[in-house]
Amino acid sequence: MAIIFLLIIHWYSSLFFQSVFHHRYAAHAMFSMTKGWEKAFYIGCYLTQGSSYISAYAYAILHRLHHAHTDTKDDPHSPGNSSNVFTMMWQTRNNYFNIYSGKTNVEEKYKTGLPRWDAFDKIAHSPISRVAWCGFYVFLYYLLAPSGWYYLLLPLHFGMGAIQGAVVNWLAHVVGYVNFKVNNTSKNLIPLDFIFWGEAYHNNHHKFPSRPNNSVKWFEVDAGYLAMKLLNQLKIIKLRTQK
C-alpha cells in the first residue's frame, strides 16, 4: 500500500508543476510571479520530476511550437507524425533536446517572456542527476515494496514527466469528445478529469490557449485552475483575468 501511495504522490506532485509551471506559466503566461517564486517553482519541478526533469524554458518553446503548427509536419509532437505513442515520445524527446541544446534554430517570438535558469538546468538536467534519482527510487522500493512485482512500477517513476506529457499529447489527439471545432485533432480526453489536473480538456485548451480555466461545460473541473486561484489568493502568483 505504501508503494501505491508513493506512486500517487509522485504522479500528482509532478503533474502539478508540469501543468501549472511549465504549461500555464512558462508556455502561456497565464499568471505572473516574482523571480524568487519562479526559482522556487524550478526547484519544485526538480524535486517532483526527478529523473524526468524538464527545463521550463525548453518545454515552453516546444509547446509554443506545438500550438503554432498543430498536427502539421512542423508539430514537434503530433500523433499524425508518428505511427504509435512510443515513436511520438522519441520524436518529442529529440525535438526537446535539440531545443534545450540550441541545435534547433528557434524564432525569437517563441522565446519571449520565458523563465530561464541556465545554471540550475545544467545541474538538474545532467545524466548524473538523472541516474541518482533513479537510484533513489530503487532504494525507496527496496524499503517499501512488499514483493518483487512492485518493481515493475519503477519505469513510471523514471519517466514520470515524459509519460504524463505523452499521454495527453497522444490520446487527447486520438480519442475523446469535442466541444469546439478547431483546425486540428485536439479532443477532451475525459469528461471528469481528476487524473491530469484539467490538462485532459485539450480541445477546450486549443480553442482558448490563453484562458487560465480549461473547463467549459458544467461537469468539467479544472484542478490546475483551482490550484492557480488558491496560489493567487495566497499572493504567490498574480492570475491573469479570466476571459
Protein Blocks (a to p, Z undefined) as FASTA:
>chain_A
ZZmmmmmmmmmmmmmmmmmmmmmmmmnopaccdfklmmmmmmmmmmmnmmmoccfklmmm
mmmmmmmmgoiaklmbdfklpcbfklmmmmmmmmmmmmmnomaccdfklmgopacdfklm
mmmmpmklmmmmmmmmmmmmmmmmmbfklmmmmmmmmmmmmmmmmmmmmmmmmgccdfbd
cfbfbdcfbfblcknnopmmmmlmmmmmmbmblbfbfmlccfklmmmmmmmmnomaccdd
dZZ
